[in-house]
């Protein structure tokens, strides 16, 4: 069994992928656009002009993958009730990732030393996705 996040960026998927490539060194393993779907879409299912939007993508960050899509393409992604937890090997790497993900975003908890980590913080990226940046005690 495997649990894998699937994130709907509501029309901003390609922008998000490029951001994560720059911020985290993400790698696109697969990207399929609406116009490349092996099956035709039902009439009225796609908003006009969304042929080039992302139907499905698989993105690798470190040893993990997540899937993403443009979803309904309304341009207003909403992310509530979850966070992506990014575990890093050392404090300098956590600082770099936190700064990169926070560019254009909103810091929820500044990076700080805690009883459970030498570097922990929470930041919403520019798309609204909440990231928990964490260095495990045994990795520091």
Backbone torsions as a table, in degrees:
resi	resn	phi	psi	omega
1	UNK	NA	144.0	179.9
2	UNK	-140.5	135.7	175.5
3	UNK	-107.7	126.8	-176.3
4	UNK	-136.9	128.5	177.6
5	UNK	-64.0	143.9	173.3
6	UNK	-128.0	115.5	-172.1
7	UNK	-110.4	127.9	177.9
8	UNK	-100.9	114.7	-175.9
9	UNK	-93.7	6.3	171.2
10	UNK	51.3	44.5	176.9
11	UNK	103.7	-4.1	-177.1
12	UNK	-117.6	21.8	-174.7
13	UNK	-61.6	-48.4	-178.1
14	UNK	-62.5	-39.5	176.4
15	UNK	-62.6	-42.4	178.7
16	UNK	-64.2	-42.2	179.1
17	UNK	-60.2	-46.4	179.3
18	UNK	-62.4	-38.8	177.5
19	UNK	-62.3	-46.2	-179.0
20	UNK	-69.8	-30.2	174.2
21	UNK	-62.0	-44.5	-179.2
22	UNK	-72.4	-46.4	-173.9
23	UNK	-73.9	-36.7	-172.1
24	UNK	-125.2	0.8	-176.0
25	UNK	71.2	27.3	-179.2
26	UNK	-60.3	151.1	180.0
27	UNK	-123.7	131.0	177.7
28	UNK	-83.4	117.0	178.5
29	UNK	-87.5	-30.1	-179.2
30	UNK	-160.1	140.7	175.7
31	UNK	-144.9	125.5	-179.9
32	UNK	-124.9	124.9	179.0
33	UNK	-90.1	160.0	-179.8
34	UNK	-53.1	-42.5	-177.2
35	UNK	-68.9	-13.9	-179.2
36	UNK	-98.3	4.8	-178.3
37	UNK	-57.7	133.9	179.4
38	UNK	-69.6	-17.5	176.1
39	UNK	-119.6	141.4	179.0
40	UNK	-66.2	146.1	177.2
41	UNK	-76.5	148.1	176.7
42	UNK	-65.4	144.9	178.6
43	UNK	-55.3	134.0	179.2
44	UNK	80.9	-1.6	-178.1
45	UNK	-74.9	-32.2	-178.8
46	UNK	-111.1	136.0	174.3
47	UNK	-63.2	148.2	177.9
48	UNK	-56.5	140.0	178.6
49	UNK	82.9	10.8	-177.9
50	UNK	-103.1	19.3	-178.3
51	UNK	-60.4	-35.5	-177.4
52	UNK	-91.6	0.9	178.6
53	UNK	-71.8	159.2	-175.0
54	UNK	-80.3	118.7	174.8
55	UNK	-78.3	-42.7	179.6
56	UNK	-159.9	139.0	174.0
57	UNK	-141.0	149.2	172.8
58	UNK	-119.6	125.3	-174.7
59	UNK	-122.0	136.1	179.2
60	UNK	-108.0	129.9	173.8
61	UNK	-126.2	113.1	-176.0
62	UNK	61.9	-124.5	-180.0
63	UNK	-96.4	4.8	-175.5
64	UNK	-115.6	158.5	175.3
65	UNK	-127.6	154.3	169.0
66	UNK	-140.6	159.6	178.4
67	UNK	-107.7	156.3	-177.9
68	UNK	-150.5	159.8	-179.1
69	UNK	-156.3	163.9	172.7
70	UNK	-80.6	-17.1	178.7
71	UNK	61.8	-127.3	-174.6
72	UNK	-85.2	-4.3	174.0
73	UNK	61.9	32.8	-179.7
74	UNK	-85.5	-12.9	176.6
75	UNK	83.6	10.0	-178.8
76	UNK	-132.0	73.3	179.9
77	UNK	-65.0	142.5	177.6
78	UNK	-127.0	125.4	-179.3
79	UNK	-126.7	113.2	-179.4
80	UNK	-139.6	146.5	172.4
81	UNK	83.8	10.1	177.1
82	UNK	-154.7	164.7	173.9
83	UNK	-142.6	153.3	170.8
84	UNK	-95.8	126.4	-178.3
85	UNK	-99.1	121.1	-177.8
86	UNK	-110.7	110.1	-179.8
87	UNK	-94.6	124.3	-177.1
88	UNK	-117.9	165.0	-172.2
89	UNK	-83.2	-24.2	-175.6
90	UNK	-155.4	165.8	-176.4
91	UNK	-62.6	-47.4	179.9
92	UNK	-58.5	-38.4	178.4
93	UNK	-67.4	-37.7	178.2
94	UNK	-66.3	-38.3	178.6
95	UNK	-64.1	-42.2	179.8
96	UNK	-64.3	-46.2	-179.6
97	UNK	-65.2	-42.0	-179.5
98	UNK	-61.6	-45.7	179.6
99	UNK	-63.5	-45.0	-178.2
100	UNK	-65.0	-45.4	-179.6
101	UNK	-68.2	-29.9	-178.8
102	UNK	-79.3	-9.5	-179.9
103	UNK	-61.8	113.4	-177.5
104	UNK	80.4	5.6	-178.3
105	UNK	-109.2	-149.3	-173.8
106	UNK	-145.3	118.1	179.3
107	UNK	-72.8	126.6	175.9
108	UNK	-94.6	-45.9	177.5
109	UNK	-135.5	114.2	179.4
110	UNK	-60.2	151.1	176.2
111	UNK	-58.8	132.4	179.5
112	UNK	-157.4	162.3	174.3
113	UNK	-79.7	135.7	178.6
114	UNK	-127.6	177.2	177.6
115	UNK	-67.0	-19.7	-177.4
116	UNK	-109.4	-6.4	-177.6
117	UNK	-157.8	142.6	174.1
118	UNK	-73.5	-10.0	178.8
119	UNK	-159.0	111.0	179.0
120	UNK	-139.5	138.3	175.0
121	UNK	-161.8	166.1	179.8
122	UNK	-131.7	132.9	-178.2
123	UNK	-144.0	135.4	170.0
124	UNK	-85.5	128.9	176.9
125	UNK	-76.9	-179.4	-175.9
126	UNK	-63.6	-13.8	178.7
127	UNK	-95.9	-11.1	-179.3
128	UNK	102.2	-3.6	178.3
129	UNK	-70.7	130.1	178.4
130	UNK	-87.3	126.9	178.6
131	UNK	-113.8	134.1	171.4
132	UNK	-105.3	114.6	-179.4
133	UNK	-97.1	132.8	-167.2
134	UNK	-150.4	135.5	169.8
135	UNK	-113.5	121.5	-179.9
136	UNK	-69.5	143.2	-178.4
137	UNK	-52.4	-44.5	-176.6
138	UNK	-75.9	-5.3	179.3
139	UNK	-99.0	-21.1	-174.1
140	UNK	-72.7	NA	NA
